[in-house]
Amino acid sequence: MNWRERIEPLLRPLIHNWWRLQRGATLGVRGIVEDDQGRVVLVRHTYISGWHLPGGGVESGETVDFAVTRELAEEVGVELLEPAELLGVYANHNYFRGDHVMVLKARSWQACETDNEGEIAEVDWFYPDALPDDVSGGTGRRLAEFYGKAETSANW
């Protein structure tokens, strides 16, 4: 385990709290990416439990398109060949009342090198009807909506 994997779980909550104090609102992106077998890619982070859609925060000066393109390449080795399609915007007020998450669908992509050292513990592809037991609540709800098995909600 490298130094980043050891220290990041301790520093991340402090950094998140600092961001929240500095900003009235925060915005994140998550990407739904399917392979040619109909499986969806999920990640397991080093600093939080469960499986999640790949993604992260939209940094200052970034567009949503740039952020989701960057996050998918960094976390799972997916290079978008065209802009992702916006599926929805969700209020993620569980931890911060100003947080929102945009979910986008990758339409066309190819594999590329990743840069997920220290942040991503595992990347795997799952059939939508065989998701892991510890898939995060927001990820499970978004995938159920995407595959037509649940009504759309405004909340993450």
Contacts in CASP RR format, 6 or more apart in sequence:
PFRMAT RR
TARGET T0000
AUTHOR 0000-0000-0000
METHOD contacts of the structure
MODEL  1
MNWRERIEPLLRPLIHNWWRLQRGATLGVRGIVEDDQGRVVLVRHTYISG
WHLPGGGVESGETVDFAVTRELAEEVGVELLEPAELLGVYANHNYFRGDH
VMVLKARSWQACETDNEGEIAEVDWFYPDALPDDVSGGTGRRLAEFYGKA
ETSANW
2 117 0 8 1.000
2 118 0 8 1.000
4 117 0 8 1.000
4 118 0 8 1.000
4 119 0 8 1.000
5 46 0 8 1.000
5 118 0 8 1.000
8 46 0 8 1.000
8 47 0 8 1.000
8 118 0 8 1.000
8 119 0 8 1.000
9 46 0 8 1.000
9 47 0 8 1.000
12 47 0 8 1.000
16 95 0 8 1.000
16 96 0 8 1.000
19 26 0 8 1.000
20 26 0 8 1.000
20 96 0 8 1.000
20 98 0 8 1.000
24 98 0 8 1.000
25 98 0 8 1.000
25 99 0 8 1.000
25 100 0 8 1.000
26 57 0 8 1.000
26 96 0 8 1.000
26 98 0 8 1.000
26 99 0 8 1.000
26 100 0 8 1.000
27 57 0 8 1.000
27 58 0 8 1.000
27 64 0 8 1.000
27 99 0 8 1.000
27 100 0 8 1.000
27 101 0 8 1.000
27 102 0 8 1.000
28 55 0 8 1.000
28 56 0 8 1.000
28 57 0 8 1.000
28 58 0 8 1.000
28 67 0 8 1.000
28 99 0 8 1.000
28 100 0 8 1.000
28 101 0 8 1.000
28 102 0 8 1.000
29 55 0 8 1.000
29 56 0 8 1.000
29 57 0 8 1.000
29 58 0 8 1.000
29 64 0 8 1.000
29 67 0 8 1.000
29 68 0 8 1.000
29 71 0 8 1.000
29 101 0 8 1.000
29 102 0 8 1.000
29 103 0 8 1.000
29 104 0 8 1.000
30 52 0 8 1.000
30 53 0 8 1.000
30 54 0 8 1.000
30 55 0 8 1.000
30 56 0 8 1.000
30 68 0 8 1.000
30 101 0 8 1.000
30 102 0 8 1.000
30 103 0 8 1.000
30 104 0 8 1.000
30 139 0 8 1.000
30 142 0 8 1.000
31 53 0 8 1.000
31 54 0 8 1.000
31 55 0 8 1.000
31 68 0 8 1.000
31 71 0 8 1.000
31 72 0 8 1.000
31 84 0 8 1.000
31 103 0 8 1.000
31 104 0 8 1.000
31 105 0 8 1.000
31 106 0 8 1.000
32 40 0 8 1.000
32 53 0 8 1.000
32 87 0 8 1.000
32 103 0 8 1.000
32 104 0 8 1.000
32 105 0 8 1.000
32 106 0 8 1.000
32 142 0 8 1.000
32 143 0 8 1.000
32 146 0 8 1.000
33 40 0 8 1.000
33 41 0 8 1.000
33 54 0 8 1.000
33 72 0 8 1.000
33 76 0 8 1.000
33 78 0 8 1.000
33 105 0 8 1.000
33 106 0 8 1.000
33 109 0 8 1.000
34 40 0 8 1.000
34 41 0 8 1.000
34 106 0 8 1.000
35 41 0 8 1.000
35 125 0 8 1.000
37 125 0 8 1.000
37 127 0 8 1.000
38 127 0 8 1.000
38 128 0 8 1.000
39 125 0 8 1.000
39 126 0 8 1.000
39 127 0 8 1.000
39 128 0 8 1.000
40 125 0 8 1.000
40 126 0 8 1.000
40 127 0 8 1.000
40 128 0 8 1.000
40 143 0 8 1.000
41 54 0 8 1.000
41 76 0 8 1.000
41 78 0 8 1.000
41 123 0 8 1.000
41 124 0 8 1.000
41 125 0 8 1.000
42 51 0 8 1.000
42 52 0 8 1.000
42 53 0 8 1.000
42 54 0 8 1.000
42 123 0 8 1.000
42 124 0 8 1.000
42 125 0 8 1.000
42 126 0 8 1.000
42 131 0 8 1.000
42 132 0 8 1.000
42 135 0 8 1.000
42 139 0 8 1.000
43 51 0 8 1.000
43 52 0 8 1.000
43 53 0 8 1.000
43 54 0 8 1.000
43 55 0 8 1.000
43 75 0 8 1.000
43 76 0 8 1.000
43 116 0 8 1.000
43 120 0 8 1.000
43 122 0 8 1.000
43 123 0 8 1.000
44 50 0 8 1.000
44 51 0 8 1.000
44 52 0 8 1.000
44 120 0 8 1.000
44 121 0 8 1.000
44 122 0 8 1.000
44 123 0 8 1.000
44 124 0 8 1.000
45 52 0 8 1.000
45 119 0 8 1.000
45 120 0 8 1.000
45 121 0 8 1.000
46 118 0 8 1.000
46 119 0 8 1.000
46 120 0 8 1.000
46 121 0 8 1.000
47 119 0 8 1.000
49 134 0 8 1.000
50 132 0 8 1.000
50 134 0 8 1.000
50 135 0 8 1.000
50 136 0 8 1.000
51 124 0 8 1.000
51 126 0 8 1.000
51 131 0 8 1.000
51 132 0 8 1.000
51 134 0 8 1.000
51 135 0 8 1.000
51 136 0 8 1.000
51 139 0 8 1.000
52 135 0 8 1.000
52 136 0 8 1.000
52 139 0 8 1.000
53 103 0 8 1.000
53 139 0 8 1.000
53 142 0 8 1.000
53 143 0 8 1.000
54 71 0 8 1.000
54 72 0 8 1.000
54 75 0 8 1.000
54 76 0 8 1.000
54 78 0 8 1.000
54 123 0 8 1.000
55 68 0 8 1.000
55 71 0 8 1.000
55 72 0 8 1.000
55 75 0 8 1.000
56 67 0 8 1.000
56 71 0 8 1.000
57 67 0 8 1.000
57 71 0 8 1.000
58 64 0 8 1.000
58 67 0 8 1.000
59 67 0 8 1.000
62 70 0 8 1.000
64 86 0 8 1.000
64 102 0 8 1.000
64 104 0 8 1.000
65 83 0 8 1.000
65 84 0 8 1.000
68 80 0 8 1.000
68 84 0 8 1.000
68 102 0 8 1.000
68 104 0 8 1.000
69 79 0 8 1.000
69 80 0 8 1.000
69 84 0 8 1.000
72 78 0 8 1.000
72 79 0 8 1.000
72 80 0 8 1.000
72 106 0 8 1.000
72 109 0 8 1.000
73 79 0 8 1.000
73 80 0 8 1.000
73 112 0 8 1.000
73 114 0 8 1.000
73 115 0 8 1.000
74 114 0 8 1.000
74 115 0 8 1.000
74 116 0 8 1.000
75 114 0 8 1.000
75 116 0 8 1.000
75 119 0 8 1.000
75 120 0 8 1.000
75 123 0 8 1.000
76 114 0 8 1.000
76 116 0 8 1.000
76 120 0 8 1.000
76 123 0 8 1.000
77 111 0 8 1.000
77 112 0 8 1.000
77 113 0 8 1.000
77 114 0 8 1.000
78 106 0 8 1.000
78 109 0 8 1.000
78 110 0 8 1.000
78 111 0 8 1.000
78 112 0 8 1.000
79 109 0 8 1.000
79 110 0 8 1.000
79 111 0 8 1.000
79 112 0 8 1.000
80 106 0 8 1.000
80 108 0 8 1.000
80 109 0 8 1.000
81 108 0 8 1.000
81 109 0 8 1.000
81 110 0 8 1.000
82 107 0 8 1.000
82 108 0 8 1.000
84 104 0 8 1.000
84 105 0 8 1.000
84 106 0 8 1.000
84 107 0 8 1.000
85 104 0 8 1.000
85 105 0 8 1.000
85 107 0 8 1.000
86 102 0 8 1.000
86 103 0 8 1.000
86 104 0 8 1.000
87 103 0 8 1.000
87 104 0 8 1.000
87 105 0 8 1.000
87 142 0 8 1.000
87 146 0 8 1.000
88 102 0 8 1.000
88 103 0 8 1.000
88 152 0 8 1.000
89 100 0 8 1.000
89 101 0 8 1.000
89 102 0 8 1.000
89 103 0 8 1.000
90 100 0 8 1.000
90 101 0 8 1.000
90 102 0 8 1.000
90 103 0 8 1.000
90 142 0 8 1.000
90 153 0 8 1.000
90 154 0 8 1.000
90 155 0 8 1.000
90 156 0 8 1.000
91 98 0 8 1.000
91 99 0 8 1.000
91 100 0 8 1.000
91 154 0 8 1.000
91 155 0 8 1.000
91 156 0 8 1.000
92 99 0 8 1.000
92 100 0 8 1.000
92 101 0 8 1.000
92 155 0 8 1.000
92 156 0 8 1.000
93 99 0 8 1.000
93 155 0 8 1.000
93 156 0 8 1.000
94 156 0 8 1.000
101 156 0 8 1.000
103 142 0 8 1.000
103 146 0 8 1.000
105 146 0 8 1.000
114 120 0 8 1.000
114 123 0 8 1.000
116 123 0 8 1.000
126 132 0 8 1.000
128 143 0 8 1.000
128 147 0 8 1.000
131 140 0 8 1.000
131 143 0 8 1.000
135 143 0 8 1.000
138 156 0 8 1.000
141 150 0 8 1.000
141 153 0 8 1.000
141 156 0 8 1.000
144 150 0 8 1.000
145 151 0 8 1.000
145 152 0 8 1.000
145 153 0 8 1.000
END
